[in-house]
Amino acid sequence: MSYAAIFLCAGSGTRMRGTVQDKVLTPLCGLPVLVHSLKAFQTAGIIDQITVVYRDEEQRLEIEQTLSQHNDAQYPINWVEGGRERQDSVFNALNELSLLVEYVFIHDCARPLVHPDALRALRKAVEQDNAAVLAHRVTDTIKKASTKRSVRKRKLQDVPRAGLWAMETPQAFQREMIVEAYRRLRLDNLSVTDDTAALAHQHIGVTLVENLWPNPKVTVPGDLDTMEFLLSKREG
């Protein structure tokens, strides 16, 4: 039985507004953002190999050099070029996995704070239930607004937060199950924003693994300062 991780690195990072050249390679507490994810997986000891989804050949070369310096577990690393949308990138990577892979962890490397203990809990859940995701309960008050572009004088509708969960990554699956789910998405020409939605289209349930550690995503420039603080507190 083999376990693989897919590291998604091909995102354009447009909401960083040009403040960094590549957010997954941006230094964070002295290490590139994606290296923090690598180290978490190495500490957790839950995988045997990695597939990196890259944006273009220039980025691939930079990531390859970076990982070669920090791959202490000496994971075999496979390379797959990303697609137009996130789901295309995931589909490309899934199709390149060895048939010997039983479970796959799909991780957005813009989430560098993922905790090794959370990864271990996720592996246990996916082995039991074949589909599991790190997530946290929604605690903010949620409002729904109309889709018009202006944010002024909007009519707001309350959205009850009971039962609401915010999805994180990694999301973990039995390989054949998620491959078939993504194949069906393509046949039906549907779009999704995360991997659990591919299973929802097939009416397949997913186990929620409540993550008690911060696991935010680098999305806007200020996120890097927040993560620097959180990482320094964790290491301290």
N, C-alpha and C positions, 0 to 999 in steps of 0.2 A: 504494500500500500504506500502510495506516495502523496505528498502534500505540496502544492504549489501556491505561490503568491503572484498575482498580477499587479505590477506597479504602474499606475497610470500617470504618465508625465507629459502627455502631449497637449494639454490644455493651453489655450492662447493667453490666459491671464489678462484679459482686456480691462478688467475692473481694477487692476493695479495701476492703471493710468500712466504707464510708462515709467514708473518710479524704479522698477528693477527690470533687468534684461530677461531673466527667466526665474520665476518664483521658486521652482523646485531646486534651483542651483544657488539661490541667494543665501549668503551666510546667516546662520542663526545660532547664537551662542558658540561661534567659532567653527561651525560645521554647516555644510550645505543642507538646506531644508530636507531633501530626500534622504540624506544619510541618517537623520534621526529616526525615520521609519525603518530603515535597514537595521539599525542597532536595536530597535524594539523587537523586531522579528528574531534577530539573532539571540537576544536575551531570553525571549520566550521559548525558543527552541521548538517551534511548531511546524516548520516547513523544511522541504528538501531542495527546492529550486525556485528561481524567480524568472518571470517573464517581464521585461521592461517594454512598455509602449512609449515610443518616442515620436516627436513631432517631425523632425527632419534629420538629415545626416549630420549636420553641424551639431545639433543638440545631442544626437546619439554619441558622437565622439566625446563630447564633454562629460556626459553621464558615465560613459564607459571608463574614462579616466578617473572620475570621482569614485565610482564603486570599486575599482581595482585597488584603491588605497584603503578601503574600509571594509572589504568583504572578508572579515575575520573568520567567518564560518565556511568560507570557500564554497558558497552556493554556486552551482552551475547557473549561468545567466543566459537567457534567450532574448532575442530582440525582435520586436514586431513594430512596424510602422503604424501609426494611428490613422484613424479615418476622419471623415468630416465632422461627425458628432461623437459624443462620448460613447453612445451605444455601438457605433461602428468600430471604435477602438477596442471596446471590450470583446465584440464579436470576433475581430481579427485575432486577438490574443487567445481567446478560447479555442479557436480552430487550430492554433499552433501547439496546444498542449499535448503532451504524450498521452496515449491511451492508458498508460500505467498510472496516471494521476487520478486519485480517487476523490480528493477534495481540493477546492481552489478558494483562495482568499483574494478578493478583488479590492484593492486599496488605492485611494487617491493620495498620492504622495504630497499633496498640499495640506495634509493633516499630520504634521510631524510630532504631535504630542501623544500619539496613540501609546497606551501603556502596556508593557509586557503581560501584566496580570489580566488585563482585559482581553488580550489576544489568547491567552490560555483558556479563559472562560468561553471565548467564542469557539475555539477548537472543540472543546467538550460538547458544546451545544450543537454544532454542526454534525459531529459524529453521532449524536443521539437522534437528531431530527432532520438531517440532510439540508436544511436551509436555516441560516441564522444571521442576525445583523446586530452590530453595536448600535445602540440608540440611547437617547435620554428623554425623560419626560419633559413636556413643554410646561414651563412655569410662568412665562410671560402672559400678559393679557393679549389676546389675539383679536385683531379687527380685520374685517374684509372691506375693501373699497372697490369702487368701480374701476374699470381698466383704462379709463382715459388718462392721458399723460400728465395733466396738471395735478399737483398735489394740494391745491388750495381749495378750501371750503368743500371738502369731500363729505359725503354722507357715509358714515361708518356703521358696519353691522357687526355685532358681537359674534364671535365664534367660540362656543363652549370648549374649554381646553381639556375637560375630562376625557381621557382616552387618547389624547394627542401625543404622539411621539415624534421627535426629530431624528431623522436617520443620519447615521454616521458611516464611516468605513473603518476597517474592512467589513465587507459583507461576504459571507462564506456559504459555499454550496457544494453538494455532491456534483461532480463534474458533468456527468451525463445529463443530469436534471437541468442545469443552467444552460448547457449547450443547446438542448432541445427547446428551452424557453426562448432563447434568443433567435433560434432558427424560425420559430413560429412568429415572432415579432416581425422579422423581415418578410416572411410570406404574407403577413397581414398588413404590411406597410404602416406599422404603428411606431410612435415615438415615446420614449420613456426617459426619465432623468436619473433613475437609479436602477440597480439590478433587482431589487425586490419587486419592482413594478413588472418586470418581465415574468416573474412567477405568478403575480396577481392576475395577469392576463390569462394564465392557465388554471386559475382558481386553486393555486397551491399555497398553503399557509407557510409562514415564516416565523421562527422563534426570535423574540426580542431579547437581547442580552443587555440589561441595563448597565450602562457604563457610568461608574461612579468617579471617573477621572476626567478632567477636561480634555476634549479632543476636537478643538475647533479647526476650521479650515482657513488657510491663508487666502483671503478674498480681496481685501482692500489694503492700502498701504499701512494703516494703523494697526492691522493685525500682527505685523511682525514685532512691534514693540510689546504688545500684549503677550505674545508667545515667548519673547525673550524673558519677560518677568516670570511667567509660569514655569519655564524650564529652569531658571535660576533658583526658584523656590523649591522645585522638586529635587534638584541636584544638591541644594543646601540641606 
